[in-house]
């Protein structure tokens, strides 16, 4: 079989974090009862006129600046005509001819090193409604709550060559947009979704193959499987001497296969023309400079600062800054207790373990930095030992309990009474003569067993340092 190269470009749709829709005052809150966040504008009623949400423009400019784009000073909206049940106006207000951002790039890390994925454009548009298919009743119903929710569509050049590069690009985009506060980018809620344009060609060829588009993929797993499946399908067609047809396909992650939806439209099919109900958008230098001045510290800058200011390893800094929420939590806890390495250790070890165990994202962490800082102080003061601290942290993670109150209520404070501990250790030694003999015979591992038995007898509340000292003292007699 010939060697083939995969050529991939993405169209990434991101719902912006505005409180109201792009052209009306309806709420954008996710999860409301169907058709409750609607009005004459977003349901396409005759005579209803759109009014542009300024915050949408500012978010689009912010994302453009963060992805090294040129900001279009004179921008306008266009009307894209198409007829779907979830599109109440029978057209979508979008930007074809003068998108707000152009010619940017995102840097990703690959096995070959740093690579730039070029951005062709970023444009603003409104989202459509959502079709809900009821298989039991054999009907489809429409929820228009999402209709009019503001989107930016980020269109890349066909610069990616593998599923790994695509995921790296999407992760870099998501981190940037989350740091900006422009969107939560929750794939499971549809606030970030990707269309994959993919073609294959013989390795070394300068000609692009015929591409297909796979629509609205909303998980990294689905995107990876769709890329691998479509690549294999196209190669199989070419090896059989057949042609790849340019079309839109839908990936079924359950069946791990795709099927054709429709032949691929082009701009002519949509009959674009300038949106008559919205004036062109003139973006001044002052406006751009104002947005630029409000840009937060992004991940690349934060990484450099963490290594210099907190003196933590590069690996730790990379994990902590993958999520803006975790980075904010880390910085707030450090401000409270002044112990960056210890805050980092709790987040990197116990917090990451619990996130994995509960299949949660770092953005879902709900405990406060105050309670993490208090826990660290309790350990440093010797009020609780490490074993108890892990138990308390699990409660902080689950319910954001105040660790000081929790330790007091459950009588978890460390036992530092040397007399009581000595009595307990003597009892443990009396009950385990073989381990005592092993230790005195040179088997130092026996010490660990005796420490464990003492901690068990003290219900985990003994101060480990004091237990070790007393054991060594008694065993040396």
C-alpha positions, 0 to 999 in steps of 0.5 A: 500500500502507498504511504499517505499523508493526512491533511486536517483543518478545523472549524471550531465553534465557541459559545461566548460567556455573555449573559445575554444573546448576541442580538437580543436580551435573552439569557444564555444560561445553560440547562433551562427548560426548553423554549424559556429563553426566547423572544421575538428576535431569537425566534425570528418573528416578523419585524423583530430587529437585532441589536449587537451585543458589545461584549460579543465584539470585545470577546472576539477581539480578545481571542483574536489578540491572544491568537496573534490575529489582525483585527479587522477595523471595518467589519460587517455581518452577512446573512447566510440563508439555509432552511433547517427546523432549528433555524427559526429565521431561515437564515443565520447572521454570520460574517463571510466577507469581512470577519473580525479577525484574520491571519493568526496562529496558535503554537502547539507542542509536537513530537518534532517540537513547537509548531504553528497552526495558522488561523485563517479567520475568526468570525462572529455569528449566532447559534441555531436552536437544538433538535431533540429526537424522541425515538420513543414517540418517533418525533423531533422537537425543537428547543430555541433556547440556544438560538441566538447564543453568540458564537465565534468560529475559529477557522484554521488553515489545513496545517495539522497532520494527525489526531494528536496535533488536532487535540494539541491545537484544541487544548491550546485554544481551550486554555487560551479562551478559558484564561480570557474568560471568553467561554467555559469551553465545556465540550460536554455542554456544546460550548466548544465543538469542532468540525473536522475537514480532512483529506489524504494524499500520497506522501510527498505530493503537493496537491490536496486531496478531496476533503470531507467535513465531519460536523459538531464533534464535542469530545476529544475522544470522538474527534480522535476516533473520527479522524482515524476512522475517516482517514482509513475510509478515504485511504481504502477508497483510493486503494480501490481506485475510487474517488472521495466525494466532497460531502458533510459526514456525521460521526457515530461514536457508538458505532465508530463509523461515519455516514454521509449527511449531504453533499458539501455546500459552498458559499454560493449555495448559501446565497450570502448578502450583507445583513440589512438590519445591522450597520457595519462595525467600525473598530477604533484603535482606542477600542482595540487598545482598551481590550488589549489593556484588559487582557489577563496573564495567559498560560505562557507568561504564567508558566515563566512567572511560576518558575521564577516566583515560586521556584517549583519544577517545570512539570508542576508548573505545567500541570497547575497552569493547564487549568485557569481555575486550578492556577487561580486556586494555587495562587490564592492559597499561596497568598494565604499560607506563603508555601507554594511547594506545599500547595503545589504538592496537595494539588498535584497529588491528592487533588489530581487523584480525586479528580481522576477518581471522580472523572472530573475536570479541574474546572469543577474543583469547588473547594476554597483556597482558604480551606486548603491553606488552613489544612497546610497550616494544621499539618505544619503546626503538628495539629494533625499528621499526614494520614489524617490530613489526607482524610480531611482533604478528601472532605474539603474536596467533596464538601469544602469543609473548614478543616479546623472545624472538621478536625475539632468535631471528629477529634482528629487532632494528633496525640502529642502526649509522650506518656500516652504514646510511650504506653501504647508503643510498649504494648505494641512491642509486647504484642509483636516479639518477632518483629522486635527480634527481627529489628534487633537482628538487623531487619530494619523493615520491621520498624515500619511494621511497628510504626504501623501497628502503633498508628493503628492502635492510636487510630491514626492520630499519633505524631509520627515523629514522636512514635519513631523516636520512642520506638527507636529508644525502646528498641535500643534498650 
